[in-house]
Each structure stands twice: as C-alpha cells, then as structure tokens.
Amino acid sequence: MPENSKKIDIEYKKTCDCQDNHINCLDAKEWVKNQVAVWEFFYEKRDVRDKNIHPAVFPIALPKKCIELFTQKGELVLDSFAGIGTTLIAAQDLERNAVGFDLNKKYIDYIKKRMAQNRLDLGRKTKQLAICGDAINIPKYLEKETISLCVTSPPYAIMLNHKRLNKSIRGNLRENKYFNKIQQYSNNPRDLGTMKLKEYTEALAEIYKGILPLLKPKAHCVININDLWENNHRYPTHSYIIEAMDKVGYEFRNIIIWDKRDLVNKVGIYGWPSNYITLSTTFEYILDFWKP
Ligand SMILES: C[S@@+](CC[C@H](N)C(=O)[O-])C[C@H]1O[C@@H](n2cnc3c(N)ncnc32)[C@H](O)[C@@H]1O
C-alpha cells in the first residue's frame, strides 16, 4: 500500500461481553498473577529464532501477555516496528485486530507467509495487516482513538552496530555466520537501528507523538527495550525513552523486567577483578505507558 493512501479498513470495537470499564477479559485470579513485575517467557515451536531471518525477534509470549492484559477481544493492536510480525501472530491467536508496520519489505513479505501458516481457525473474524513503511507515517493509515494497545520492540538504537557474540544462543548455533560480525536491519537512514542515541530518541519520540491521537483514552503503550553499553559506558536508553515519551504526552505507568536468565549461555568472566558489569543479556526492560 502506498504511503499516502487513505485510512485502512479495520475493526477496533470489542466483540466480547466483558464490561466496558474493564481493560481486559481476565478474571480476578488471572489479574493477580499479572501483578508480578518480573516476567519470564518461553519460546514455542512457532517462534522464529533464526538470525538469518531477523536478528532481533521477541517471543510470541511477550506480545501475547500484553494483549491479554490491555485489550478485550475484537479490539485493535498496533505494532509500530513489527519486524517479522510476532505481535500479529499473538493478536491472531487472541482474536484481536492488529496492524504492524516495518520499514523493511523483506520482513513484511515474511510476515505474510507466516500469517498464512498461522491461520488455524478460518472462522475467526479478526484481521491482522502488515504494512511496509516508516512508522512516522502511521497516522496516515489509522483513525483517531481506535487503538487499544500499541506494543513493540523498537530497534535498540545502534545496538546492532556491534560484533555479534550470540550470548543468548545455545551450543553450536552460537557460531553462526553472524558470529563476531555486524548485523543490521537495513542501511536506510530512517531505520532507527542506524541512529546514534540522541537522534534515535528524538526520532522515536516523533513517531510516538503521531501515534498518541490514534490511541483510545487510557490505552496502553508498551515498549520493550535494553540499554546500550559502549566503550565501557552504560547509556540508559530506557530512561531516555521514559523522558522522551513524557515530553510528547504519555504517562509512564509500569516498569517490568523481562527475566532472560534462562536464555543465556554459559558465559566468560567480564571485568574481573576491578570492573563490575552486569550482563545485559540477562534481562530487558518492558516499559508501560498510557495515554492520560
Ligand atoms: C527489534 S525489531 C522488531 C522485531 C519484532 N518484535 C519481531 O518479533 O519480529 C525492530 C524493527 O524495526 C524496524 N524499523 C526500524 N526503523 C523503522 C522505522 N522508521 N519505521 C518502521 N520500522 C522500522 C526494523 O526493520 C526492525 O525490523
């Protein structure tokens, strides 16, 4: 679809009988379980862990948990940096409508194949669409106050501009063709993965500023992110994002730690005995904002 086309035709109203003032379809017992601020996810067969297909995919379980927490059936979910469409798969499983944007056509083509394979129940009435384009153009495609949840994992600034050590991959797979090499999403100057931190934070804030009017009041906006380490300095990307989101009108609500210890290989010693550095591969941030 061309970037200047008219709004897309997609449903956004709830189709379940849950009460209107409830933010999800969970019962009280499930709600209590979700109050824990440390989340752990397990990969399933449908998860794509091949870095040749995409270098940074989150597990289906991550957007699934957010969708269950922040939407009701039939509502609309947005993933502004969709990659290979993990959020769209989760939305399809949970009978939510969804739209995903990605700059890279290769990933959008992959999503289309992936979605076709995932369509287990043809009777479902929801739609999941993948659009190739810059996330800055999202307001051209969606109507105001239609989105119930925006959940995404944006590029982690120039994080991929480092040689891959593949610490989160087990066994022989670790020494794949990217081991010790740089693997970027693209060289497109609008790709947030090519930007230095300041430019990155500004570009991200500009994109979210455009998304804000599209969200329903009190709709949640979830960002999965990690900090940057460069030349023995920690750059707290997560706090720059919190600040930037506040400036463009979002209210910061929750910080969740994605516990990734289970995914980390045996590791060597870093910094011993004088320079204590925690392994950034052992956790990531899940930042939760809402539209006040
Ligand atoms: C961390 S990945 C998302 C992966 C996704 N969560 C998944 O599981 O497949 C970030 C994505 O943002 C895309 N991207 C970078 N800059 C963009 C922009 N300005 N607009 C839209 N997508 C962009 C990249 O192509 C990349 O696929």
The ligand as an SDF file (V2000), in Angstrom:
LIG
                    3D

 27 29  0  0  0  0  0  0  0  0999 V2000
   13.5710   -5.1790   17.2200 C   0  0  0  0  0  0  0  0  0  0  0  0
   12.8910   -5.2890   15.6020 S   0  0  0  0  0  0  0  0  0  0  0  0
   11.2330   -5.8030   15.8910 C   0  0  0  0  0  0  0  0  0  0  0  0
   11.0970   -7.3110   15.9290 C   0  0  0  0  0  0  0  0  0  0  0  0
    9.6980   -7.7850   16.2200 C   0  0  0  0  0  0  0  0  0  0  0  0
    9.3180   -7.5180   17.6110 N   0  0  0  0  0  0  0  0  0  0  0  0
    9.5550   -9.2670   15.9430 C   0  0  0  0  0  0  0  0  0  0  0  0
    9.3780  -10.0590   16.9020 O   0  0  0  0  0  0  0  0  0  0  0  0
    9.6580   -9.6690   14.7900 O   0  0  0  0  0  0  0  0  0  0  0  0
   12.7220   -3.6170   15.1120 C   0  0  0  0  0  0  0  0  0  0  0  0
   12.2310   -3.4240   13.6730 C   0  0  0  0  0  0  0  0  0  0  0  0
   12.0560   -2.0230   13.4340 O   0  0  0  0  0  0  0  0  0  0  0  0
   12.1760   -1.8070   12.0300 C   0  0  0  0  0  0  0  0  0  0  0  0
   12.3660   -0.3600   11.8140 N   0  0  0  0  0  0  0  0  0  0  0  0
   13.4520    0.3960   12.0430 C   0  0  0  0  0  0  0  0  0  0  0  0
   13.1950    1.7110   11.7940 N   0  0  0  0  0  0  0  0  0  0  0  0
   11.8990    1.7920   11.4020 C   0  0  0  0  0  0  0  0  0  0  0  0
   11.0260    2.8500   11.0410 C   0  0  0  0  0  0  0  0  0  0  0  0
   11.4630    4.1300   10.9940 N   0  0  0  0  0  0  0  0  0  0  0  0
    9.7390    2.5640   10.7420 N   0  0  0  0  0  0  0  0  0  0  0  0
    9.2830    1.2780   10.7730 C   0  0  0  0  0  0  0  0  0  0  0  0
   10.0680    0.2120   11.1050 N   0  0  0  0  0  0  0  0  0  0  0  0
   11.3560    0.4590   11.4170 C   0  0  0  0  0  0  0  0  0  0  0  0
   13.3530   -2.6930   11.6410 C   0  0  0  0  0  0  0  0  0  0  0  0
   13.2990   -3.0410   10.2670 O   0  0  0  0  0  0  0  0  0  0  0  0
   13.1510   -3.9170   12.5670 C   0  0  0  0  0  0  0  0  0  0  0  0
   12.5330   -4.9870   11.9040 O   0  0  0  0  0  0  0  0  0  0  0  0
  1  2  1  0
  2  3  1  0
  2 10  1  0
  3  4  1  0
  4  5  1  0
  5  6  1  0
  5  7  1  0
  7  8  2  0
  7  9  1  0
 10 11  1  0
 11 12  1  0
 11 26  1  0
 12 13  1  0
 13 14  1  0
 13 24  1  0
 14 15  1  0
 14 23  1  0
 15 16  2  0
 16 17  1  0
 17 18  1  0
 17 23  2  0
 18 19  1  0
 18 20  2  0
 20 21  1  0
 21 22  2  0
 22 23  1  0
 24 25  1  0
 24 26  1  0
 26 27  1  0
M  CHG  2   2   1   9  -1
M  END
$$$$
